[in-house]
Amino acid sequence: MASLVWIFPAVICFLFWGLWGFIPKFISTENVSPYAFLLCECIGSFLVGVILLVGMKFQVDIDMKTGLIAVLAGVCGMLGVLAYYMAVSKGPFGLIAVATALYPILSIGLAYAFLGSKINVQQGIGIVLALVAIGLISSGAEDAH
């Protein structure tokens, strides 16, 4: 049986990302620009980074290539967050939350195309069902705003 040590951090990730996706609508991004909201979120991210840096006793062991790839991931993530905030400030929250949560389909497709990752039949069915789900959810989008 495979190790299950990933389950606890995955559940924590699910909880934090669920809160992250909900908080912008909770405080209503209609009262603040998505840009200002993202700037404040960056301050929160910076605080987490400082806590990690202190916890690591300022010993960051990373090579230049890996560091640059991580920075690129951060840029992509923040631009995606900005687009998410822009979307939820203008559109139906439920549809936007679900549609943007399907980003792993793109990640899986890229891994398949560029890294040789395999997609088995069950995973393929899951991807198709996720796309069907967004179609079903979007059919009632006018009521979700």
Backbone as CSV, one residue per row, in Angstrom:
resi,resn,N_x,N_y,N_z,CA_x,CA_y,CA_z,C_x,C_y,C_z
1,MET,0.847,-1.181,0.000,0.000,0.000,0.000,0.895,1.248,0.000
2,ALA,0.529,2.204,-0.833,1.324,3.435,-0.941,1.210,4.243,0.342
3,SER,2.238,5.008,0.591,2.262,5.868,1.763,1.150,6.919,1.669
4,LEU,0.522,7.191,2.782,-0.588,8.143,2.809,-0.218,9.428,3.542
5,VAL,1.073,9.704,3.663,1.505,10.900,4.387,1.091,12.190,3.683
6,TRP,0.645,12.099,2.447,0.226,13.273,1.685,-1.193,13.713,2.030
7,ILE,-1.984,12.861,2.666,-3.402,13.156,2.877,-3.598,14.380,3.769
8,PHE,-2.922,14.448,4.901,-3.118,15.582,5.807,-2.790,16.916,5.133
9,PRO,-1.599,17.069,4.503,-1.343,18.347,3.844,-2.305,18.618,2.687
10,ALA,-2.778,17.576,2.010,-3.741,17.783,0.924,-5.068,18.313,1.473
11,VAL,-5.504,17.815,2.608,-6.741,18.308,3.233,-6.553,19.756,3.692
12,ILE,-5.407,20.054,4.272,-5.116,21.436,4.687,-5.114,22.351,3.469
13,CYS,-4.495,21.906,2.379,-4.491,22.668,1.134,-5.924,22.922,0.661
14,PHE,-6.734,21.886,0.647,-8.141,22.000,0.248,-8.857,23.056,1.087
15,LEU,-8.639,23.015,2.391,-9.303,23.970,3.285,-8.840,25.401,3.024
16,PHE,-7.523,25.600,2.945,-7.010,26.953,2.721,-7.394,27.484,1.347
17,TRP,-7.303,26.640,0.316,-7.685,27.109,-1.015,-9.186,27.349,-1.103
18,GLY,-9.963,26.556,-0.389,-11.405,26.814,-0.349,-11.707,28.160,0.286
19,LEU,-11.031,28.469,1.378,-11.177,29.788,2.011,-10.672,30.892,1.093
20,TRP,-9.528,30.650,0.456,-8.956,31.638,-0.452,-9.946,31.981,-1.575
21,GLY,-10.607,30.968,-2.112,-11.555,31.208,-3.192,-12.819,31.916,-2.732
22,PHE,-13.176,31.743,-1.465,-14.411,32.303,-0.921,-14.237,33.720,-0.385
23,ILE,-13.117,33.993,0.229,-12.913,35.272,0.917,-13.164,36.489,0.022
24,PRO,-12.706,36.518,-1.225,-12.951,37.719,-2.031,-14.437,38.046,-2.197
25,LYS,-15.266,37.048,-2.306,-16.696,37.312,-2.470,-17.326,37.660,-1.122
26,PHE,-16.785,37.103,-0.047,-17.306,37.369,1.291,-17.192,38.844,1.633
27,ILE,-16.070,39.455,1.319,-15.897,40.874,1.634,-16.356,41.772,0.493
28,SER,-16.796,41.186,-0.585,-17.305,41.873,-1.755,-16.237,42.685,-2.467
29,THR,-15.724,42.110,-3.509,-14.725,42.806,-4.308,-15.346,43.954,-5.097
30,GLU,-16.655,44.138,-4.970,-17.289,45.290,-5.606,-16.900,46.581,-4.892
31,ASN,-16.465,46.491,-3.635,-16.095,47.672,-2.857,-14.621,48.018,-2.955
32,VAL,-13.834,47.172,-3.575,-12.397,47.398,-3.702,-11.957,46.839,-5.052
33,SER,-10.986,47.474,-5.666,-10.529,46.984,-6.966,-9.802,45.654,-6.792
34,PRO,-9.868,44.808,-7.807,-9.116,43.547,-7.748,-7.620,43.783,-7.568
35,TYR,-7.120,44.896,-8.097,-5.697,45.202,-7.975,-5.318,45.482,-6.517
36,ALA,-6.138,46.276,-5.841,-5.872,46.590,-4.431,-5.999,45.332,-3.576
37,PHE,-6.993,44.511,-3.887,-7.187,43.276,-3.132,-5.974,42.361,-3.304
38,LEU,-5.473,42.251,-4.543,-4.302,41.415,-4.800,-3.080,41.966,-4.074
39,LEU,-2.925,43.274,-4.058,-1.795,43.870,-3.350,-1.830,43.487,-1.863
40,CYS,-2.999,43.564,-1.259,-3.124,43.169,0.153,-2.856,41.679,0.334
41,GLU,-3.294,40.867,-0.619,-3.018,39.432,-0.543,-1.513,39.178,-0.621
42,CYS,-0.819,39.946,-1.446,0.636,39.801,-1.546,1.310,40.105,-0.209
43,ILE,0.777,41.054,0.521,1.316,41.353,1.852,1.144,40.137,2.756
44,GLY,-0.034,39.503,2.673,-0.260,38.278,3.446,0.699,37.169,3.042
45,SER,0.931,37.024,1.740,1.874,36.017,1.253,3.286,36.319,1.743
46,PHE,3.643,37.600,1.728,4.963,38.005,2.201,5.136,37.634,3.675
47,LEU,4.096,37.839,4.482,4.175,37.486,5.898,4.416,35.993,6.086
48,VAL,3.728,35.174,5.295,3.958,33.727,5.362,5.396,33.421,4.964
49,GLY,5.890,34.088,3.928,7.268,33.892,3.492,8.275,34.250,4.569
50,VAL,8.038,35.350,5.283,8.943,35.762,6.360,8.940,34.716,7.473
51,ILE,7.758,34.211,7.825,7.670,33.183,8.863,8.441,31.935,8.436
52,LEU,8.303,31.532,7.169,9.057,30.371,6.676,10.557,30.632,6.705
53,LEU,10.949,31.814,6.290,12.365,32.158,6.272,12.967,32.121,7.677
54,VAL,12.250,32.654,8.648,12.721,32.612,10.036,12.779,31.160,10.513
55,GLY,11.731,30.385,10.193,11.702,28.974,10.594,12.835,28.171,9.984
56,MET,13.305,28.599,8.805,14.415,27.926,8.126,15.758,28.533,8.529
57,LYS,15.728,29.425,9.518,16.939,30.100,10.010,17.703,30.774,8.868
58,PHE,16.930,31.310,7.916,17.469,32.052,6.774,18.399,31.206,5.908
59,GLN,18.257,29.887,5.973,19.062,28.959,5.179,18.216,28.446,4.011
60,VAL,18.209,29.172,2.919,17.437,28.777,1.748,18.362,28.056,0.784
61,ASP,18.131,26.769,0.609,18.975,25.945,-0.244,18.260,25.709,-1.567
62,ILE,18.568,26.549,-2.557,17.929,26.409,-3.860,18.906,26.905,-4.921
63,ASP,18.964,26.205,-6.041,19.854,26.642,-7.110,19.142,27.684,-7.978
64,MET,19.898,28.390,-8.798,19.374,29.493,-9.595,18.261,29.037,-10.537
65,LYS,18.449,27.923,-11.238,17.438,27.445,-12.194,16.123,27.138,-11.475
66,THR,16.203,26.410,-10.380,14.996,26.062,-9.623,14.349,27.318,-9.062
67,GLY,15.160,28.251,-8.581,14.633,29.508,-8.063,13.885,30.288,-9.126
68,LEU,14.446,30.353,-10.330,13.778,31.073,-11.420,12.473,30.398,-11.828
69,ILE,12.468,29.077,-11.833,11.232,28.346,-12.154,10.183,28.624,-11.078
70,ALA,10.605,28.671,-9.821,9.674,28.971,-8.727,9.128,30.390,-8.855
71,VAL,9.976,31.334,-9.233,9.518,32.714,-9.438,8.503,32.756,-10.582
72,LEU,8.772,32.029,-11.669,7.822,31.961,-12.782,6.486,31.388,-12.323
73,ALA,6.537,30.352,-11.499,5.302,29.777,-10.954,4.555,30.820,-10.131
74,GLY,5.291,31.607,-9.339,4.667,32.665,-8.548,4.026,33.728,-9.410
75,VAL,4.697,34.116,-10.490,4.132,35.107,-11.415,2.849,34.564,-12.040
76,CYS,2.903,33.326,-12.514,1.698,32.711,-13.104,0.570,32.645,-12.077
77,GLY,0.907,32.238,-10.868,-0.107,32.143,-9.816,-0.740,33.487,-9.506
78,MET,0.067,34.520,-9.357,-0.465,35.848,-9.016,-1.282,36.445,-10.156
79,LEU,-0.853,36.231,-11.414,-1.656,36.718,-12.540,-2.991,35.975,-12.608
80,GLY,-2.965,34.679,-12.288,-4.218,33.919,-12.221,-5.116,34.416,-11.109
81,VAL,-4.532,34.726,-9.958,-5.307,35.259,-8.835,-5.935,36.598,-9.217
82,LEU,-5.162,37.458,-9.867,-5.702,38.745,-10.302,-6.878,38.544,-11.249
83,ALA,-6.731,37.637,-12.211,-7.828,37.368,-13.144,-9.044,36.803,-12.399
84,TYR,-8.809,35.955,-11.398,-9.902,35.408,-10.586,-10.640,36.535,-9.870
85,TYR,-9.899,37.449,-9.245,-10.534,38.561,-8.539,-11.327,39.441,-9.493
86,MET,-10.794,39.661,-10.681,-11.517,40.453,-11.675,-12.813,39.751,-12.069
87,ALA,-12.731,38.443,-12.229,-13.915,37.673,-12.624,-14.979,37.683,-11.527
88,VAL,-14.588,37.404,-10.271,-15.607,37.336,-9.213,-16.183,38.705,-8.883
89,SER,-15.483,39.783,-9.259,-16.044,41.109,-9.011,-17.089,41.473,-10.053
90,LYS,-17.158,40.689,-11.139,-18.064,41.020,-12.230,-19.071,39.929,-12.592
91,GLY,-18.832,38.705,-12.159,-19.661,37.609,-12.651,-20.216,36.723,-11.562
92,PRO,-20.870,35.631,-11.998,-21.499,34.690,-11.049,-20.458,33.887,-10.277
93,PHE,-20.401,34.117,-8.981,-19.375,33.527,-8.124,-19.316,32.007,-8.249
94,GLY,-20.449,31.339,-8.156,-20.467,29.872,-8.185,-19.873,29.314,-9.457
95,LEU,-20.223,29.882,-10.569,-19.699,29.420,-11.855,-18.202,29.700,-11.962
96,ILE,-17.794,30.888,-11.561,-16.376,31.259,-11.646,-15.537,30.365,-10.735
97,ALA,-16.011,30.126,-9.523,-15.268,29.285,-8.581,-15.074,27.876,-9.149
98,VAL,-16.110,27.324,-9.742,-16.011,25.971,-10.288,-15.166,25.953,-11.556
99,ALA,-15.398,26.903,-12.453,-14.659,26.916,-13.717,-13.157,27.074,-13.484
100,THR,-12.787,27.968,-12.585,-11.362,28.174,-12.337,-10.751,27.018,-11.555
101,ALA,-11.570,26.291,-10.824,-11.062,25.136,-10.071,-10.722,23.971,-10.993
102,LEU,-11.057,24.075,-12.257,-10.740,23.018,-13.212,-9.337,23.174,-13.808
103,TYR,-8.554,24.103,-13.272,-7.209,24.318,-13.811,-6.345,23.057,-13.844
104,PRO,-6.552,22.074,-12.948,-5.716,20.868,-13.055,-5.866,20.147,-14.398
105,ILE,-6.980,20.349,-15.092,-7.126,19.722,-16.406,-6.032,20.241,-17.340
106,LEU,-5.761,21.537,-17.292,-4.684,22.098,-18.108,-3.328,21.555,-17.649
107,SER,-3.117,21.503,-16.335,-1.851,20.972,-15.799,-1.636,19.532,-16.245
108,ILE,-2.684,18.729,-16.183,-2.590,17.321,-16.593,-2.301,17.233,-18.085
109,GLY,-2.989,18.048,-18.874,-2.760,18.060,-20.324,-1.334,18.455,-20.675
110,LEU,-0.804,19.470,-19.987,0.580,19.889,-20.231,1.569,18.802,-19.817
111,ALA,1.298,18.148,-18.686,2.175,17.057,-18.246,2.137,15.906,-19.240
112,TYR,0.966,15.641,-19.806,0.822,14.598,-20.819,1.621,14.969,-22.071
113,ALA,1.471,16.230,-22.509,2.103,16.659,-23.756,3.618,16.819,-23.640
114,PHE,4.102,17.331,-22.512,5.511,17.696,-22.425,6.350,16.811,-21.509
115,LEU,5.717,16.107,-20.586,6.486,15.303,-19.628,6.268,13.803,-19.788
116,GLY,5.418,13.426,-20.733,5.163,12.011,-20.954,4.297,11.360,-19.892
117,SER,3.584,12.170,-19.105,2.677,11.596,-18.102,1.555,10.847,-18.809
118,LYS,1.078,9.829,-18.170,0.017,9.005,-18.740,-1.330,9.369,-18.116
119,ILE,-2.376,9.250,-18.890,-3.750,9.430,-18.405,-4.460,8.107,-18.646
120,ASN,-4.900,7.478,-17.536,-5.584,6.200,-17.712,-7.074,6.454,-17.998
121,VAL,-7.800,5.391,-18.245,-9.206,5.507,-18.628,-10.017,6.202,-17.535
122,GLN,-9.805,5.820,-16.281,-10.546,6.442,-15.182,-10.273,7.942,-15.108
123,GLN,-9.024,8.333,-15.269,-8.683,9.750,-15.234,-9.305,10.485,-16.418
124,GLY,-9.274,9.871,-17.575,-9.908,10.461,-18.755,-11.401,10.670,-18.550
125,ILE,-12.045,9.678,-17.965,-13.477,9.810,-17.653,-13.696,10.945,-16.657
126,GLY,-12.830,11.036,-15.657,-12.931,12.118,-14.676,-12.813,13.480,-15.323
127,ILE,-11.892,13.629,-16.259,-11.728,14.904,-16.963,-12.991,15.235,-17.760
128,VAL,-13.511,14.253,-18.464,-14.749,14.479,-19.247,-15.893,14.857,-18.312
129,LEU,-16.025,14.156,-17.187,-17.098,14.477,-16.244,-16.931,15.871,-15.648
130,ALA,-15.692,16.292,-15.409,-15.460,17.647,-14.902,-15.925,18.682,-15.924
131,LEU,-15.643,18.430,-17.192,-16.087,19.354,-18.238,-17.605,19.356,-18.366
132,VAL,-18.222,18.188,-18.221,-19.687,18.115,-18.230,-20.248,18.889,-17.040
133,ALA,-19.605,18.742,-15.880,-20.059,19.439,-14.670,-20.049,20.948,-14.869
134,ILE,-19.004,21.486,-15.471,-18.958,22.937,-15.671,-20.056,23.357,-16.644
135,GLY,-20.356,22.530,-17.614,-21.470,22.825,-18.526,-22.797,22.855,-17.789
136,LEU,-23.008,21.884,-16.900,-24.254,21.843,-16.132,-24.348,23.020,-15.161
137,ILE,-23.258,23.337,-14.515,-23.261,24.452,-13.565,-23.475,25.771,-14.284
138,SER,-22.856,25.930,-15.451,-22.991,27.186,-16.183,-24.384,27.383,-16.742
139,SER,-25.151,26.303,-16.907,-26.503,26.443,-17.442,-27.415,27.205,-16.484
140,GLY,-27.062,27.256,-15.204,-27.838,28.023,-14.230,-27.096,29.245,-13.724
141,ALA,-26.097,29.702,-14.502,-25.211,30.779,-14.036,-25.949,32.094,-13.789
142,GLU,-26.991,32.360,-14.529,-27.702,33.618,-14.343,-28.287,33.733,-12.940
143,ASP,-28.616,32.603,-12.350,-29.208,32.593,-11.008,-28.144,32.660,-9.908
144,ALA,-26.879,32.438,-10.265,-25.828,32.297,-9.258,-25.148,33.626,-8.896
145,HIS,-25.443,34.696,-9.589,-24.711,35.954,-9.366,-25.136,36.643,-8.091
